[in-house]
């Protein structure tokens, strides 16, 4: 990457963080809606499990156990859906337009090492690094009481690491950009 392109990547750091925060807020609304729907479904299944267990003379009935497993499966489906939605948002928008909605609002764009459009592979790589903690988040929220709090902490910690790397890296690249050989620069006017 040329010195001029690296300079524009360095000057885009603050706008890039703000763009990410806008995307993060939008995706949190979508995620909250998905979570809400699945919370209600899991609540109904959980109540059904309790009712089935209490009506059985031996405690946990087969129906109650089955409903408990169904609740876990619903939770797993919820996380697969959340990961798919968030991943698709980043990967598809950046691949097709070079920008997420937040990036578009703040006039920054993702480019390859020579300053041109990125490939599908690069888009998938940078998105995969961004979403790396999500499977662990899913597992913690499914199997640990109040694991959703742990999940949020994991994502917060990961995003802090990505932001720190972005600000200390000489080329203004976060880990995902380094892995995919991409840069976020000020959009050409």
N, C-alpha and C positions, 0 to 999 in steps of 0.2 A: 504494500500500500504506500502511496506517495506521502511525503511529509505534509503536503497540503491537506490530503484526505484525513490523515491522522489528526491534524490540527482541528479539522471540522468535527471529527469524532470526539476529541477532547472538549471542544466548546459545546457539544450537544449533550454532555453528561447531565446537566441539571434538567434540561427539557426532557431527556430520556427518562429520568426518574419520575418527573411529573406525569409524563405520558403513561408510564407503567402504573402509577397510582390511579389514574383515571380508568385504565383498563381493569385494574384490580377491583375498584369500586363497582364497575359494571358487572364484572364476573361474580362478585360477591352477592349482588342482587339475584342474578340467575341461579347461583349455587344455593342461596337461601330459599328460593322458590322450590328447587328440586328437593332440598333437604326437608322443607315443610310438607311437601306431598308425601314423601317417604316416611316422615315422622308420624303422620296420621295413619298411614298404612301399617307401620310397625306397631303403633299403639293399639290399633284394632286387633292385630294378630296377637299381641301380648295379652290383651284382655281376654281374648278367646283362649289362649293358653292357660291363663289363670282359672278361667271358668271350667275348662276341661279337666284341669288338675284337681280342683276342689270338688268336682262331682264324682271323682273316682275314689273308691274306698282305699286304694293302695297308694294314694298320693298322686304321683305323676303318671298320667295315662299315656297311652301311645298317641292319642290325638293331641294331648298337651305337648308332648315331646316333638311331634311333627310340626306343631304350630311354632314352637321355639326355633326349630331349624328353619322354618319358613321366614321367621323374623330376621335371622342371620342372613339368609339368602337375599331378602329384600334390602338389607343394609349393604351387602356386597354389590347388588345391582345398582343401588344408589351411587356408590363410589365409582363404579365403572362408568356410569352415565356422567357424573361430575368430571371425571378425568377426561372422558371423550369430548365433552362440551368445551372445557377449558383448553384442552390440547388442540381441538379443531379451530377454535377461535384464533389462537396464536399461529399455528402452523399454516392454516389456509389463508388467512389474511396477509401474513407476511410473505408467503410464497406468491400469491396472486397480485398483491398490490405493493409489497415492500413495506407495508405499514399496518399496524392495528389502528383502531379508531382513535385511541389516545395519541398515538404517534402522528396521525394525520392532523389532529387538532393542534399539536405542538410543533409541526413541521420538521419531524425527524423521520428518517427512513433507514431500512436495513439494506446493506449492499455487500457484495462479495469482496474478496481481496483486491480486485482490480477496479472496484467502484461501480460495477454493473449489478444487474438483478441477481438475486440468490437463486439457487436451485431448490428443488423439492427436498433433496437429501439434506442440504444445509438448513432448511426451515425445520425439518423433522429433528435434526440433531440439536439445534438450539432450543427447540421446544422441549425435547426429552430431558435436557439438563435442567430446564426451569421446573419441570414437573417431577423431577427425580424423587423428592420426598413423599409424593402422594400415595404410593402403595403402602408405605409405612404409616402414613397418616390414616389410611383406610383400616389397616389392621388394628392400630391402637384404638380407633373409635369403635370398632366392632367388638373387641374382646376385653377392653379395659373399662371399668366403670369411670364415667366422666372422661373417657378417652378422647372425646371431641376437643376438650381443652388442650390435651397433649398434642393432638393433631394440629390445632391452630398454632401452638408454640413451635412445633417442628417447621411449619411453613414460614412463620415469622423469622425463625433462626436462619433458615435457608435463604430467604430473601435478603436478610441482613448480610449474609456471607456474599451473595451475588453483588449487592450494592457496594460492599467494601472492596471487592475485587475490581469492580468497575472503576472505582475512584483511585485505586493504587496502581492499576495496570498502565503501563506506558502507552499502550494503544487504545485506552479507554474501552476495553472489552471485558464483559462479564465472562464467567466460566463457559456459558453456552456459546458465546461468540468465539471464544478461543477454540472450543471443540469443533465448531462448524466453520471456522475461518470467515467470520462475518464481522461487520462493523455497523454501528448505528451512527449516522452522520446527519448534519443539517440538510434538509431537503433543498434541492436546487430550485431556485426561484424562476 
